[in-house]
């Protein structure tokens, strides 16, 4: 697996929670979301992937969408996070903290120190 | 050029390509993605956007084929096929769960129904064993009554009350007959026709008992008449029933015990017939054994040899030993000697009284032969007890097995049902995670 391959797999895994995290702050329409994600360096390889992802999140009940008129402009579809989405995000945050600490520990060869292994968080 | 960015040539081409790439998607999903991409482009590009700006925006979006693949429908490579995969897994899961469930349910039902019919069958064995034990006791009481009746009939007493011993024997018979009738009330549909038939002839024979007794009390005649009537009407049906019971029982051990007991009952009846014939002859005036009675006696002796052989072939070594040890002693030896003596006397001189100069007398003979018979009955009693406990064990084992099978089948069923109910939930949770982390 080359470097780009491993990165795209990683992106694939974290993009959903990142979308949820953005929507946790406030509802956003498609382009808005794409721009905010793109602002985080290297998170998006192509802008279009955000849309199928949003549809999957909606199918999973983590996100909803409503049409909204913005000051006389044409109507836009706004995406917002659901209660299940918030719950899922909380779980992912804890998992991510544990996971990144563990992977970091292994990658940096510090994981096997006597007290160096981070413990999985108490979210469960 | 008025309108929106959607009218741009490059955008139109892009959307057309996207439509083509999404041909494999469900219509609603394709429409939705197209609408989202179009809105994105409208928002990102002003109506007057130049070719280069449009080209950059489109290239940032990614290729139409890539987008369609991302949405799950095209022939693209990235991402698992969400919907088909899930339905395939569900279908496979259903088969994996349904097939063992159906097999387990079928096997469980078969086992339960077989166990249940074992319980029913063992219940029948138990009732038959109980009835058989009652019939054995009735047979013994009937033998006593017959033997005493034969002597009373042959003694040509004047009409009047019957001897006390006979009256007591009749009372005992009546009690035993009531017990048989009570146990027989439980036997009906579901039992082997042969057994039911044997039981019905026995019960019918018992109704003759009143007439037979009235005749014995009021008249006199040859002992053989009384012996024939008692034996033919009631004792033979009882012995036949006792043998028939074995045919209706599937358990080999119980069947062996019944066969052994039936053989022993015939041996005992043979002994009792000898007691009756010789006792009646010794009680008569003059005390002679008529040639035809001698012939009968010899036939009964031969029959006993055959029945004893049947007993030995059916009984185990322990039961044979029990018989040899129990039916033994001075009285038994003495009875055998007295019978041989009576036979040789009658054969030598049929008209000479048996009691003259032989030391033979009715009371001693009756006592000694009764001891022999009682010893045999003791063995029969042990066998009947053995039979009852075997039948009870059979019944309680069958009930236990039914209970265990039922519990096991229910537990298995609950396990499978809970598996069926929880797997889709777990699956759903996994789907959610997959959707988010893809």
Interface residues (C-beta under 8 A of the other chain):
Chain A: X12 X13 X14 X16 X17 X20 X29 X30 X31 X34 X38 X45 X46 X47 X48 X49 X51 X52 X53 X54 X55 X56 X57 X59 X60 X61 X62 X74 X76 X77 X88 X92
Chain B: X29 X32 X33 X35 X36 X37 X39 X40 X42 X43 X44 X57 X60 X61 X62 X63 X66 X67 X70 X71 X72 X82 X431 X432 X435 X436 X437 X438
